[in-house]
Each structure stands twice: as structure tokens, then as C-alpha cells.
Amino acid sequence: MAEQGAANSLVAELLAGGRAKANHVVKLIAMIQNCKMEAALKTAIQGLKQFFVAAGQDGHLAGSVGSTAVGSRPAKRQKVDSQEPQPDAAPDAEAQYRQWLGRQYAAFVGQMLALTTGSPLPSAAGGEAAAAAAAAAGSEAGVRKALLQRTAGVQVVAAAALMECVRSELGPGGFSGRLYGRLLSGVLTGPGVRPEVFALLFNKYLALADVRFYTLATVRAVAVKYSSGAAVPRAGGAMEGEDQQEAADVEALAAVAAEVAAGAGSNGAAAGSAGPGPESVLPLPDLTRNLLDVLGHCEAQLPADPTAWNTWCGAAEFNLVAAAADRNESARLRRKRKEQEQKEAGGQAAAQAAAGLRKVVWANAKTQKRFYSDAWLALLALPLPSDVLRKALVRLPGSVIPHMLGPQLLADFLTHCLNRGGLTGMLALNGLFLLVTRHGLEYPQFFARLYQLLVPEAFASRNRAQFFRLADLFLSSSLVPAYTVAAFVKRFARLALAAPPPGAMVAIAFIHNLVRRHPALAVMLHNPQAAAAAEGRGGAGDKRQAGGKQAAAGVDVYDEAEPDPARSRAVESSLWEVEALRNHYCPQVSTFCAVLDKDLTDRTKTAEVNLEDLLGAAGRDAPGGAAGSYNALIRGELARKLRHVPTAFYGLGQAPTCLFGIGVADDFAGVAMTSGVTSC
């Protein structure tokens, strides 16, 4: 309680006395370093946060933190007359105070970064003091203090304090992208970060435009650092006619990347601190999960009108900044934009007033979109574990591709994932399907690759429901050539022969729906002309040569091993597999084949089989599972009412008394039979 009382007293005097009690800052920083009570630690953090926020709003930190507004347009150099007298460079009391304040602020920021990431607190002293602190870390008090610094409450308070510093460090309307980059990179790469810190970022900050911009920049910088030197594609390259805004834009990313490379998020904020050791770096699979979570919580698209944006620094709400030109803007578009701005300004005076606004890159909607694309491209360039890869592939078609600049850059990544096969390949094919249909990508082998993904293992996959939903989506168009659809019909028929009963029912449903969508394939269900021709060929003893292959009587011309559906000769075959399925050992499968007995060419009297009834939500949501699951099949079989069957009747004294009758030894020559008989 004494420690809590001392913290309350120091904070109250500091906030009430202001600069007169500024020496309390040193005492509170030392208290954070050696505090043993969580309540006192939080009190010291809150008190110092309020003091430094007020100092930043008054402009006392802008010149002392040693950073400029990252992403702002650099100020033009002014010519100085060498004959004019220069002001005295000797530091006065105000300058000394600001320098001292800057050092204390840097120490406070270093402590908050360490607390947020769960790293050891940086030691301001060196030599013997640092050695003593390191020796005390292994003691009981040191362990207790380390555990205190890693609690979720302390990490959340420290992260919130840093976010307040982010918007006050550079003065009103400023956003310190450098400090935010250090914070976020430390959260992403720190192994001791608690989930509550991520929840704070997701729920409170990532929806804001300025935070979103520097989040995307930091994610890309971290991903590029861990990409093992691989070339990371970008949504746009530099174009001619770039002005000073290009330098500011490059500075924004370079500053964040420099902080990451220097070990941002660890105790690297303190003076003379080294980068994090190998034990303080998160493993790459966990890092990719953090990066995906952060990108997944970023807004895919901001409102079209920048005046409707919400920002953390408040610059957009109070009209303190203007959008800087995007670095990929051509000279012609730049001239048109400036003419439009002058026209909308309504006169020379209004144009001059608008020219006084600070130019920032995060206020440009196109730049935001480009950074969103670059962040995703950098993440997908990393070696992703299977779970992260599938989550990313699921998110791409709906949340990423429609909001990217140049989504065709994903073609190589999706093609690489397609080669892995299974559900991963099907999810990648879904992204390629979107690129082909909406973004003009030419991929002539689309249906051939889909055809190759239909293998028996697909029916045993845990994600078979999603797999077949996507297959139904890709084959839903009636504009697909009939010979291609015929190959898919034959492939499903062959798979149904060896598939388990639930899989066989799904295959039959696909056959029904595909034949109904393409009435020309109805002849495959019953083709007596082909059978007669085959018998005629067999009786004459001749063989017809087609496509380099010979077809004999009783031989199916369909080539199951052909990877190209157009060359499989499926349209010349028939669905004899359906007749075999009518005699399936599972009664539900043989009964389900009756859906093919209808006239599928009459679309008005028939309806497609709803695959959701057979697939369900992977058979998990429904109490009894999907209609095509083993659970539903067994429940249906047990619920059937069976007719009474006749049983064997024996008269009095005629019941059998043994398993084998007399003389059975003659039927088992060479086998020794025991003489003892056990009565029933």
C-alpha cells in the first residue's frame, strides 16, 4: 500500500504542478522500473501518459523526439543570406528543458514498448548498475516483477498509453507513424504479447484511416524482412513525373522497415539498446498468423469520401490535412487533379487557404488501396503454414481481390497453391475463377485443373463439404461446352462406384444436376445406338480407330487416365455406372438413383437436387448430420419399420442338440473330431 500511496502522491503533484514538478517524471519512471504492485504500476503509467500528452499538445515534444511526421510532405529548404546575422546557438533554459524532456519521454516510450511486448524493461543505467539488475532478475523478487510486467492488464494499459503518445507526439493533428510502427512491429513479433493487446487494436484502432494506413505499411515491412530475400510484388511501380511526395512516401515505408530491422517492439527504444535476441523473436508460423489476423481486421475499403473517414489524430474531422498525390499518379492525372481542386476551391483565396493544409499520404484513397494490396502481396510471399494458407485463400475472393490494385498479381501465387491439390487447390481455383470472370485473366486450363482435383480422396476429406460446394459453383454455368461437362459426369460416375455411400449420393446428385443443365447429355443415360454399334463392331470383328485409340465391343471408350477432359471421349460413352449403382449394397444409394429416372430434358417439371441437403455444414450443424452423412444413413435405417419374417419351428423333442450332426466327420477328412458333444 505504501507503493500505491507514493504513486498517487507523485502523479497528483506532477499533474497539478506541471513544469514546477517535472522532476517527479524521473521518480515515476524509476518506479515503473522497480514496481512490484500492479495497481501502482498502472497509476504511474497513467500519470506519465497524461503529462507527456499535454507536453506534446503544447508542442514541447515535436522538436525533441528526433522524428518528423512520417508521410508528410517535406518542407522546402529556404535560402539563407550568409550576410544576415545568425541567432545565438547557445541553448537557453527552454531549450535545455526540452532536451531533458525529450530524454525522459524516450525512456518512457522504451518502457511502454517493453511492457506491451512482454520484454524485459530497458535499463537506463549501465556498467555495474546494469549488471546488478541482470543478477537480480533471477531472484524471487525479479521473477515476481517479471510476471507482473507480463499481465494482460499492464500490457493493455501500456499499449493504450503508447497510442495516446502516437497522436500527441507531433502536436495537434499529427500522427507519429514511426512510433506506431515500433509499437505494432513489436506486438507482431513479440512472443510475450497477450491476446488482450490484439483485441484492443482490433476493436478500437484498426478501423481508423490513419491507423489503418500505418498498419498496412508495418505489416508489409515486417513481411518483407522475413521473406528470406524473395522478391515481393507490389501493386504499382514508380512512374515518371514524381515530385517530392515520392520521397515522403518512400520515407514512410523506410522508417517503419528500419524500426523493424532494428528490433522494434523490444527494448530497442532505449539509448544504446541492442536488437532482440533469437529467443525474443516469434517463430515464423506464429508471425504469419499474427499478420493474417491484423490484415483480416483491417477494413477492406474505406468510404469513397475522405471527409467521412474517422481518424485517431482527428486531422480529417477538423480539416487539418489534405491528401497528398499518390506516387503512381502520372503527370496528366496530376494536372487534371490540380485543376479540379482549384475549380472546387472557388477562387484564388480559397485555393491559397487550401494550400496551407499539411499534405499527408494516408489521406489519399488510392494510396490506401495500394498499401492494402502491397500488404497482402507481402504476406502471401511468406512460407505460410497450411492453416494460415487456407484461411488466406478463403478470404481472398470476397475481401481482398475486389479491393486490390492489380489483382492479377495473385495469379502466380494461386497457381502455386493449385498444384498442392485437395481443398487448398480448390480454394486457389476459386480465386482464379474470380480473376478469370471479373478481372480478365486468361487461364485456359481452368476446367482441366478442376477435373484433375476430382479424386477419390476428396470424399474422405474433412473439408469435403466446402470442396464440393466450390465444384458446384464452377460447374453452375450452362455455357460450359457439353463435351467438357460430359467428362465431369463420367468422372463423378466412376468415383461413385468406389466412394462410400455418402460420397456416392453426392456424386449422383452432381450427375443429375449436370445432365439437367445440359440436356444434350441426357443421351448418356440411355444410348441404345452406341450399344448396337458396339455389338456390330464386335460381330464383324473390326475395330474403329478414333483419336489414336481403338474401341472394341464391351469396352468403354472413356479414358479415365486422360487429364484433359476434352480428350477423354466421355461424350461417346454412356453412364453404365448408374445401373451398377442401382444394385448398390447400401439401400439409400440404390433408392437415390431414382432421381435419374425422370425426364431431365424437361426443365419445367424437374428441379436440381439441393446439394446442401447432402453436404450440410460439413454434417456438424444439423442434430442428425447432413442427409448424406453416415449418421443420417444409420438413423434412417434404424428408424425403418421392418416386416416380421418367418422363424424356424421345431416340434417337441426335435430341437438340435449339437452344431454338427452325425456323420459330419466324413465331410472333414483329415480333421480330428472330438467325441464329446455339448448339448444346446
C-alpha positions in Angstrom: 0.0 0.0 0.0 2.9 2.3 0.6 4.0 2.0 -3.0 0.4 2.8 -4.2 0.3 5.8 -2.0 3.6 7.1 -3.2 2.5 6.7 -6.8 -0.8 8.5 -6.2 1.0 11.4 -4.5 3.7 11.8 -7.2 1.1 11.7 -10.0 -1.2 14.2 -8.3 1.7 16.7 -7.7 3.0 16.2 -11.2 -0.3 16.9 -12.9 -1.1 19.8 -10.6 2.3 21.5 -10.6 3.2 21.0 -14.3 6.7 22.1 -15.1 7.4 23.1 -11.5 7.1 19.4 -10.5 8.7 18.0 -13.6 11.4 16.1 -11.5 8.6 13.8 -10.5 8.8 12.3 -14.0 12.2 10.8 -13.1 10.8 9.3 -9.9 7.8 7.8 -11.7 10.0 6.3 -14.4 12.2 4.7 -11.7 9.0 3.5 -10.0 7.9 1.7 -13.3 11.3 0.1 -13.4 11.1 -1.3 -9.9 7.4 -1.5 -9.2 6.1 -4.7 -7.5 2.3 -3.8 -7.4 0.1 -3.8 -10.5 -2.1 -1.0 -9.3 0.9 1.3 -8.5 2.4 0.4 -11.9 -0.8 1.4 -13.7 -1.1 4.6 -11.7 2.5 5.6 -12.7 1.8 4.8 -16.3 -1.4 6.8 -16.4 0.2 9.8 -14.7 3.2 9.9 -17.1 0.9 9.4 -20.1 -1.2 12.5 -19.1 1.9 14.6 -18.6 3.6 13.7 -21.9 0.3 14.0 -23.8 -0.1 17.5 -22.5 3.5 18.3 -23.4 3.0 17.0 -26.9 -0.1 19.0 -27.4 1.8 22.2 -26.3 4.5 21.4 -28.9 7.2 20.6 -26.4 8.0 17.2 -27.9 7.9 17.9 -31.6 11.5 19.1 -31.8 12.9 16.8 -29.1 11.8 13.3 -30.3 14.1 13.5 -33.3 11.4 12.4 -35.8 9.4 14.1 -38.4 5.9 13.5 -39.4 6.3 10.3 -41.4 4.3 10.5 -44.6 4.1 14.3 -44.6 5.3 16.4 -47.4 8.9 17.6 -46.6 9.3 21.3 -46.1 11.1 23.2 -48.8 14.6 24.5 -48.0 14.8 28.2 -47.5 17.7 30.2 -48.9 19.7 31.9 -46.1 21.7 35.0 -46.7 25.1 34.5 -45.4 25.5 38.2 -44.5 22.5 38.2 -42.2 23.3 37.8 -38.5 22.6 34.4 -37.2 20.8 34.0 -33.8 22.8 32.8 -30.9 23.0 29.0 -30.9 23.7 28.7 -27.2 21.0 26.7 -25.6 18.8 28.7 -23.2 16.8 27.3 -20.3 13.8 26.5 -22.6 16.0 24.5 -24.9 17.6 22.6 -22.1 14.2 21.8 -20.6 13.0 20.4 -24.0 16.1 18.3 -24.4 15.7 16.9 -20.9 12.0 16.3 -21.6 12.9 14.5 -24.8 15.2 12.1 -23.0 12.6 11.3 -20.3 10.0 10.8 -23.0 12.3 8.4 -24.9 12.8 6.5 -21.6 9.1 6.3 -21.0 8.4 5.2 -24.6 11.0 2.5 -24.2 9.4 1.2 -21.0 5.9 1.2 -22.6 7.2 -0.8 -25.6 8.8 -3.3 -23.3 5.7 -3.7 -21.2 3.4 -4.0 -24.2 5.5 -6.8 -25.8 6.3 -8.6 -22.5 10.1 -7.9 -22.9 12.4 -7.0 -20.1 12.4 -3.4 -19.1 15.3 -1.4 -20.6 17.9 -0.3 -18.0 18.8 3.3 -18.1 22.0 2.8 -16.1 25.0 1.0 -17.4 28.0 -0.7 -16.1 27.7 -2.1 -12.5 24.0 -1.0 -12.2 23.1 -2.9 -15.3 25.0 -6.0 -14.1 23.3 -5.8 -10.7 19.9 -5.5 -12.4 20.7 -8.6 -14.5 21.7 -10.5 -11.4 18.6 -9.6 -9.6 16.4 -10.7 -12.4 16.9 -14.3 -11.4 15.9 -13.7 -7.8 12.5 -14.3 -6.4 11.6 -10.6 -6.4 12.9 -10.3 -10.0 10.7 -13.2 -11.2 7.7 -11.7 -9.4 8.3 -8.3 -11.1 8.8 -10.0 -14.5 5.4 -11.8 -14.1 3.8 -8.5 -13.1 5.1 -6.9 -16.2 3.6 -9.6 -18.4 0.0 -9.4 -17.1 -2.7 -8.6 -19.6 -3.9 -5.5 -17.7 -0.4 -4.0 -17.7 0.2 -4.7 -21.4 -3.2 -3.2 -22.3 -2.5 0.0 -20.3 0.9 0.3 -21.8 -0.4 -0.1 -25.3 -3.2 2.5 -24.7 -0.6 4.9 -23.4 1.6 4.5 -26.5 -1.4 5.1 -28.7 -2.1 8.4 -26.9 1.6 9.3 -27.5 1.2 8.4 -31.2 -1.4 11.2 -31.7 0.2 13.8 -29.4 3.9 13.4 -30.0 3.9 15.7 -33.1 1.3 18.2 -31.8 -2.4 18.7 -32.7 -3.5 16.7 -35.8 -0.2 14.8 -36.0 0.3 11.1 -36.2 3.7 9.6 -35.4 4.0 6.8 -37.9 7.4 5.9 -36.6 6.3 5.3 -33.1 3.2 3.4 -34.2 5.4 1.3 -36.4 7.6 0.4 -33.5 4.6 -0.5 -31.4 2.9 -2.7 -34.0 6.0 -4.4 -35.1 6.8 -5.3 -31.5 3.3 -6.6 -31.0 3.5 -8.7 -34.2 7.0 -10.2 -33.4 6.9 -10.3 -29.6 6.4 -13.8 -28.2 5.0 -12.5 -24.9 2.2 -10.4 -26.2 -1.2 -11.2 -24.6 -4.4 -11.7 -26.8 -5.9 -8.7 -25.0 -3.5 -6.4 -26.7 -4.6 -7.6 -30.1 -8.2 -7.3 -29.0 -7.5 -3.6 -28.1 -6.0 -2.9 -31.5 -8.8 -4.7 -33.4 -11.7 -3.2 -31.6 -10.6 0.4 -31.1 -7.9 1.4 -33.6 -7.7 -0.6 -36.8 -11.0 0.9 -38.2 -9.4 4.4 -38.2 -8.0 5.6 -41.5 -4.6 6.8 -40.3 -4.1 3.8 -38.1 -5.1 1.5 -41.0 -2.5 3.1 -43.3 0.4 2.7 -41.0 -0.8 -0.8 -40.0 -0.6 -1.8 -43.7 2.8 -0.2 -44.0 4.2 -2.0 -40.9 2.7 -5.4 -42.0 4.4 -5.1 -45.3 7.7 -4.1 -43.7 7.7 -7.0 -41.3 6.7 -9.5 -44.0 9.5 -8.2 -46.3 12.0 -8.6 -43.5 11.1 -12.2 -43.0 10.6 -13.2 -46.7 14.1 -14.7 -46.9 15.2 -12.3 -49.6 12.5 -13.3 -52.0 11.2 -10.6 -54.4 7.9 -9.3 -53.1 5.5 -8.0 -55.8 3.9 -4.6 -55.5 0.6 -3.2 -56.7 2.2 -0.4 -58.7 5.6 0.8 -59.7 7.1 4.3 -59.8 6.1 6.4 -62.8 7.6 9.5 -64.4 6.8 12.9 -63.1 7.1 12.1 -59.4 7.7 15.1 -57.1 8.8 15.4 -53.5 5.8 13.4 -52.4 7.6 10.3 -53.8 10.4 10.9 -51.3 7.9 11.3 -48.4 6.1 8.1 -49.4 9.3 6.1 -49.6 10.3 7.6 -46.2 7.1 6.3 -44.7 7.9 2.7 -45.5 11.6 3.0 -45.0 11.1 4.4 -41.5 8.9 1.6 -40.5 11.2 -1.0 -42.1 14.1 0.5 -40.3 12.4 0.2 -36.9 11.6 -3.5 -37.6 15.1 -4.3 -38.7 16.5 -2.6 -35.6 14.3 -4.8 -33.4 11.3 -2.6 -32.9 8.9 -3.7 -30.1 11.7 -4.9 -27.9 13.8 -2.8 -25.6 15.5 -1.2 -28.6 13.8 2.1 -27.8 16.3 2.9 -25.0 19.6 4.5 -25.8 22.3 2.1 -26.7 20.0 -0.8 -26.8 20.8 -3.8 -29.0 18.3 -5.7 -31.1 16.3 -8.6 -29.7 17.9 -11.9 -29.3 16.9 -15.0 -31.0 14.8 -16.1 -28.0 12.8 -12.9 -28.2 11.6 -13.3 -31.8 8.4 -15.1 -32.6 8.6 -18.2 -34.8 7.7 -17.6 -38.4 4.5 -19.7 -38.4 3.2 -17.7 -35.4 4.3 -14.5 -37.0 2.3 -15.3 -40.1 -0.8 -16.0 -38.0 -0.4 -12.6 -36.3 0.0 -10.9 -39.7 -3.1 -12.6 -41.1 -5.2 -11.6 -38.0 -4.2 -8.0 -38.3 -4.8 -7.8 -42.0 -8.1 -9.6 -41.6 -9.3 -6.9 -39.1 -8.3 -4.0 -41.4 -11.2 -2.5 -43.3 -11.1 -3.8 -46.9 -12.2 -0.5 -48.3 -12.7 3.0 -46.8 -15.6 5.3 -47.7 -15.2 7.0 -51.1 -15.4 10.4 -49.5 -12.4 11.1 -47.3 -14.3 13.6 -45.2 -16.3 10.7 -43.9 -13.2 8.9 -42.6 -12.6 8.5 -38.9 -9.0 9.1 -37.7 -7.1 8.7 -34.5 -5.3 12.0 -34.8 -8.5 13.9 -35.6 -7.0 15.6 -38.6 -9.6 14.6 -41.1 -12.5 15.5 -38.8 -11.2 19.1 -38.2 -9.9 19.5 -41.8 -6.3 19.9 -40.8 -4.7 17.9 -43.6 -5.1 17.4 -47.3 -4.5 14.3 -49.4 -1.1 14.1 -51.0 -0.8 12.8 -54.5 -0.2 9.1 -55.0 3.3 8.2 -56.1 2.0 6.4 -59.2 0.0 9.3 -60.4 1.0 10.4 -63.9 1.7 14.0 -64.9 -1.5 14.2 -66.9 -3.6 13.0 -64.0 -1.8 15.3 -61.6 -2.6 18.3 -63.8 -6.3 17.3 -64.0 -6.4 16.8 -60.2 -4.9 20.2 -59.5 -7.3 21.9 -62.0 -10.2 20.1 -60.3 -9.0 21.2 -56.8 -8.7 24.8 -57.9 -12.1 24.7 -59.5 -13.7 23.2 -56.4 -11.8 25.7 -54.2 -13.9 28.5 -55.5 -11.4 31.3 -56.1 -7.8 32.2 -55.6 -8.2 33.0 -51.9 -9.8 29.6 -51.1 -7.0 27.9 -53.1 -4.4 29.6 -51.1 -6.1 28.6 -47.9 -6.2 25.0 -49.1 -2.5 25.2 -50.0 -1.7 25.8 -46.3 -3.0 22.4 -45.3 -0.5 19.8 -44.4 -0.2 17.1 -47.1 -0.3 13.5 -45.8 -0.2 10.3 -47.8 -2.7 8.5 -45.6 -5.5 10.9 -46.7 -5.3 9.7 -50.3 -7.8 6.9 -51.0 -5.8 5.5 -53.9 -2.7 5.3 -51.7 -4.7 3.5 -49.0 -5.8 1.0 -51.6 -2.3 0.5 -52.9 -0.9 -0.1 -49.4 -3.7 -2.6 -48.8 -2.6 -4.5 -51.9 1.1 -4.4 -51.0 0.5 -5.7 -47.5 -1.4 -8.7 -48.8 1.2 -9.4 -51.5 4.0 -9.3 -49.0 2.1 -11.7 -46.6 1.4 -14.2 -49.3 5.1 -14.1 -50.3 6.0 -15.7 -47.0 6.2 -19.5 -46.5 2.7 -19.9 -44.9 1.7 -23.0 -42.8 -1.2 -24.9 -44.1 -3.8 -23.5 -41.7 -2.8 -19.9 -42.5 -2.7 -20.6 -46.2 -6.2 -22.0 -46.2 -7.6 -19.0 -44.2 -5.9 -16.6 -46.6 -7.3 -18.4 -49.6 -10.8 -18.3 -48.1 -10.5 -14.6 -47.5 -9.1 -13.7 -50.9 -12.2 -13.9 -53.2 -14.5 -11.9 -51.0 -12.4 -9.5 -49.0 -9.1 -9.0 -50.9 -9.3 -9.4 -54.7 -12.3 -7.0 -55.2 -10.4 -4.2 -53.3 -6.8 -4.7 -54.8 -4.9 -2.7 -57.3 -3.8 -5.2 -59.9 -5.3 -8.4 -58.5 -3.7 -10.3 -61.5 -0.5 -10.2 -59.4 -2.0 -13.1 -57.4 -2.1 -15.4 -60.4 1.3 -17.0 -59.7 0.6 -17.5 -56.0 -2.8 -19.1 -56.8 -1.3 -21.3 -59.4 1.3 -22.5 -57.0 -1.4 -23.3 -54.4 -3.4 -25.1 -57.1 -0.5 -27.5 -57.6 -0.9 -28.7 -54.0 -4.3 -30.2 -54.8 -7.0 -31.1 -52.3 -9.0 -28.4 -50.6 -6.1 -26.0 -50.9 -6.1 -26.4 -54.7 -9.9 -26.0 -54.8 -9.7 -22.7 -52.8 -7.0 -21.5 -55.1 -9.1 -22.4 -58.1 -11.9 -20.2 -56.6 -9.5 -17.2 -56.6 -8.5 -18.0 -60.2 -12.2 -18.3 -61.1 -12.8 -14.7 -59.8 -9.7 -13.4 -61.7 -10.9 -15.1 -64.9 -14.5 -14.0 -64.8 -14.1 -10.4 -63.4 -10.5 -9.3 -64.0 -9.7 -10.5 -67.5 -7.2 -13.2 -66.5 -6.6 -15.7 -69.3 -6.4 -19.2 -67.8 -7.5 -21.8 -70.5 -6.6 -24.8 -68.3 -9.2 -23.9 -65.6 -11.6 -26.8 -66.2 -8.7 -29.2 -66.8 -7.3 -28.3 -63.4 -10.7 -28.7 -61.8 -11.1 -32.0 -63.5 -7.8 -33.2 -62.0 -8.8 -32.3 -58.5 -11.7 -34.7 -58.5 -10.1 -37.8 -57.0 -11.4 -40.5 -54.6 -9.5 -38.8 -51.7 -11.9 -35.8 -52.0 -14.7 -37.8 -50.5 -12.7 -38.6 -47.4 -11.5 -35.1 -46.7 -12.6 -33.3 -43.6 -13.5 -30.2 -45.8 -15.3 -32.2 -48.4 -18.5 -30.1 -48.0 -16.7 -26.9 -48.9 -14.8 -28.7 -51.7 -18.0 -29.9 -53.4 -19.7 -26.5 -52.9 -17.0 -24.9 -54.9 -17.1 -27.6 -57.5 -20.8 -27.0 -58.0 -20.2 -23.2 -58.3 -17.6 -23.7 -61.0 -19.9 -26.0 -63.0 -23.1 -24.0 -62.5 -22.9 -22.2 -65.8 -24.8 -23.6 -68.8 -22.2 -22.1 -71.2 -19.6 -24.7 -70.4 -19.1 -26.9 -73.5 -21.1 -30.1 -73.4 -18.1 -32.3 -74.1 -16.3 -30.8 -71.1 -19.3 -31.4 -68.8 -19.6 -34.9 -70.1 -16.2 -35.7 -68.8 -17.2 -34.4 -65.4 -20.3 -36.5 -65.4 -18.3 -39.6 -66.2 -15.7 -38.7 -63.6 -18.4 -38.4 -60.9 -20.0 -41.7 -62.1 -16.7 -43.6 -61.8 -16.0 -42.0 -58.4 -19.4 -43.1 -57.1 -18.5 -46.8 -57.7 -15.7 -46.7 -55.2 -16.9 -43.9 -52.9 -18.5 -44.5 -49.5 -22.4 -44.3 -49.5 -22.5 -40.5 -48.6 -20.0 -39.8 -51.3 -21.9 -41.9 -53.8 -25.1 -39.9 -53.1 -23.2 -36.6 -53.7 -21.8 -37.9 -57.0 -25.3 -39.0 -58.1 -26.6 -35.5 -57.3 -23.9 -33.9 -59.4 -24.7 -36.2 -62.3 -28.4 -35.3 -62.0 -27.7 -31.5 -61.9 -25.2 -31.5 -64.7 -27.4 -33.5 -67.1 -30.3 -31.2 -66.3 -28.2 -28.1 -67.0 -27.1 -29.6 -70.3 -30.0 -31.6 -71.9 -27.7 -32.8 -74.7 -26.1 -35.1 -72.3 -29.3 -37.0 -71.5 -28.4 -39.5 -74.2 -25.6 -40.7 -71.9 -28.2 -42.2 -69.5 -29.7 -44.4 -72.3 -27.8 -44.8 -75.6 -29.0 -47.9 -77.4 -27.4 -46.8 -80.7 -24.0 -46.8 -79.2 -24.6 -50.2 -77.7 -25.8 -51.6 -81.1 -22.8 -50.1 -82.8 -20.5 -51.7 -80.3 -22.2 -55.1 -80.8 -22.0 -54.6 -84.6 -18.3 -53.9 -84.4 -17.8 -56.9 -82.2 -19.7 -59.2 -84.5 -17.8 -58.1 -87.6 -14.6 -58.4 -85.7 -13.5 -54.9 -86.8 -12.3 -52.1 -84.5 -12.8 -48.4 -85.1 -9.9 -46.0 -84.7 -10.7 -42.6 -83.1 -8.3 -40.3 -81.6 -5.5 -42.8 -81.9 -7.3 -45.3 -79.6 -9.1 -48.5 -80.6 -12.6 -49.2 -79.3 -13.8 -52.8 -79.1 -17.1 -54.3 -78.2 -17.8 -54.2 -74.5 -15.1 -51.6 -73.8 -15.9 -48.2 -72.5 -14.3 -45.6 -74.8 -14.0 -43.1 -71.9 -10.3 -42.7 -70.9 -10.2 -42.2 -67.2 -6.5 -41.5 -67.1 -6.6 -38.6 -69.5 -6.0 -35.4 -67.6 -7.7 -33.2 -70.3 -11.5 -33.5 -70.1 -11.8 -32.5 -73.8 -9.8 -35.6 -74.9 -11.3 -38.2 -72.6 -14.0 -39.2 -75.1 -16.6 -39.1 -72.4 -19.3 -37.8 -74.8 -19.0 -41.0 -76.8 -19.6 -43.1 -73.7 -22.7 -43.9 -71.6 -23.5 -43.9 -67.9 -23.4 -47.6 -67.3 -22.2 -46.9 -63.8 -25.7 -45.8 -62.9 -27.0 -49.3 -63.5 -24.3 -50.6 -61.2 -25.3 -48.1 -58.5 -28.9 -49.3 -58.7 -27.6 -52.5 -57.2 -25.6 -50.8 -54.5 -25.2 -52.6 -51.2 -26.5 -49.5 -49.4 -30.3 -49.3 -49.9 -30.3 -45.5 -49.6 -27.9 -45.2 -52.6 -29.8 -47.6 -54.8 -33.0 -45.7 -54.0 -31.4 -42.3 -54.6 -30.6 -43.4 -58.2 -34.4 -43.0 -58.9 -33.8 -39.2 -59.4 -32.2 -40.0 -62.7 -35.3 -41.8 -64.0 -37.1 -38.5 -64.6 -37.1 -36.7 -68.0 -34.2 -34.3 -67.2 -34.6 -32.5 -70.5 -37.9 -31.0 -69.3 -36.6 -28.3 -67.0 -40.1 -27.1 -66.1 -41.1 -30.4 -64.4 -37.8 -31.2 -62.7 -35.6 -29.4 -60.2 -32.0 -29.7 -59.3 -31.0 -31.7 -56.3 -30.1 -29.4 -53.4 -26.5 -30.3 -52.5 -26.9 -28.6 -49.2 -29.2 -31.3 -48.0 -26.5 -33.9 -48.7 -23.5 -31.8 -47.6 -24.9 -29.7 -44.8 -22.5 -27.6 -42.8 -19.9 -30.5 -43.0 -22.5 -32.6 -41.2 -22.0 -30.7 -38.0 -24.8 -28.2 -37.6 -27.8 -30.5 -38.0 -28.6 -32.6 -35.0 -28.6 -35.8 -37.1 -26.0 -34.6 -39.6 -26.5 -33.9 -43.3 -28.8 -36.2 -45.3 -25.8 -37.8 -47.0 -23.8 -38.4 -43.8 -23.2 -41.8 -42.2 -25.1 -40.6 -39.1 -28.2 -39.8 -41.1 -28.0 -43.1 -43.1 -27.8 -45.1 -39.9 -30.5 -43.2 -38.2 -32.8 -43.7 -41.2 -32.0 -47.4 -41.3 -32.7 -47.9 -37.6 -36.0 -45.9 -37.8 -37.4 -48.1 -40.6 -40.2 -50.5 -39.6 -39.3 -54.0 -40.7 -41.9 -56.7 -41.5 -42.0 -59.8 -39.4 -40.1 -62.6 -41.1 -40.9 -66.4 -40.5 -38.7 -68.1 -38.0 -37.7 -71.8 -37.8 -40.2 -74.0 -35.8 -39.2 -77.4 -34.2 -41.6 -79.9 -32.8 -41.3 -81.3 -29.3 -38.1 -83.1 -28.8 -36.8 -82.2 -32.3 -34.6 -79.2 -31.3 -31.0 -79.7 -32.4 -28.6 -80.7 -29.7 -25.3 -80.0 -31.4 -23.8 -77.8 -34.0 -22.8 -80.6 -36.4 -24.9 -83.7 -37.0 -23.9 -87.4 -37.0 -21.6 -88.3 -39.9 -20.1 -84.9 -40.2 -16.6 -86.3 -39.8 -16.9 -87.8 -43.3 -17.1 -84.3 -44.7 -13.9 -83.2 -42.9 -11.3 -85.7 -43.9 -8.0 -85.3 -42.2 -9.5 -83.2 -39.3 -9.6 -84.8 -35.8 -13.1 -84.6 -34.3 -13.7 -84.8 -30.6 -16.1 -87.3 -29.3 -17.7 -85.2 -26.7 -20.9 -83.4 -27.7 -22.2 -80.5 -25.8 -26.0 -80.2 -25.8 -27.6 -77.0 -26.6 
